[in-house]
């Protein structure tokens, strides 16, 4: 049985990067900055067609000091906002079902 030769690619030393910034990186778009910028929250809620509720969400979270119900700090405000929006829509559906004008409430 013949042995095949292995190809070895020589490694080149990496050149140092001149304009490398080391420090705090701000990534506003991913939701990891807690507490978030008010403008980013308003944009997020506007994308979800609930622009008028952004301030309500912010006030509620600031009252809770950006912590969950168990007291652990919130790591990603977008996940928290998505849960809040889901709960808000469920409350609105329930409220409309309990309305005397809704046909399903009878």
N, C-alpha and C positions, 0 to 999 in steps of 0.2 A: 504494500500500500504506500502510495506516495504521500509525502507530507507537503502541505501547502505552506508557503511562506506568508507570514503575517505582514500586513502593511503597517508601517509605523509612521505616523505623521508627526514630524517634529513640532514641539510646542514653542511658540514664539513668546518672548517676554512681553507682557502688557505694558503699553506706554502709560505714564501717569496722566490723569485727566486734569487739565488746568483749571477749569471753571466748575469745580465740584463744590456744591453748597451743602454744608453739613449743619444741621440744626433742626428746628421745629418745622415740620411740613404741615401746611394746612390743606386739607382735602375737604372742601365744603360740599361737594356733590355727592358724596357717598353716605353721609349721615352719621359719621363717627365723631363729629364735633358736638359735644354736649356741654352746655346748652348751645343750641344752634343760633345762627344769625336769623333775625326776624324776617328778613327779606327772603331767605332760602325757604323758610316755612311757608310764607305766603305764596311763593312760586309752587311749592309742592301741593298745597291745598288747591291752588288754582288749576293745576293739572288734573286734580281729582274732582273738579267741578264743585268744590265746597269752599270757595275763597272766603266767604263770610264767616267761616268757623275757625280760621287760622288763629285769630286772637283768643278765641275761647279755649282752643287746645293749649296755646302758650300759657294762658293764665292758669289753667288747671295744672299743667306740669310744673310751673314755677311755684305754685302752692304746695305741690308735693315734693319740691326741691329736686326734681328730675330723678325720682326713685320709683321703683316698682311698688306694688302692694305689699311685698314682703320686706321692703327696705333696702334692696340691693340697688346700686346706681344703674341708671340706664346707659347702655353702651352705644346704642344706635338709635337716634331719635326717629329715623324714618320707619323703623319697625314698629316703634311705639305709636307713631302717627297713623300707620296703616291699621293697626289694631283699633285705635281710637275711631278712625273713620268707619271701620267695619261695625263696631259697636254702635256708633251714631246712626248708621243706616238701619241697623236692626231695630233700634229704639223707634225710629221714624216709621218703619213698617208696622211695628206693634201698635204704635199710637194711631195709625190710620185704620188698622183692623178693629181697634176698640171704639172707633168713632161711630156714632149712631147713623152716619150717612153712608157707611161702607156696607155693601151687600153681604159680605162675609161675616159680619158681626152678629147676625141673627141666628 
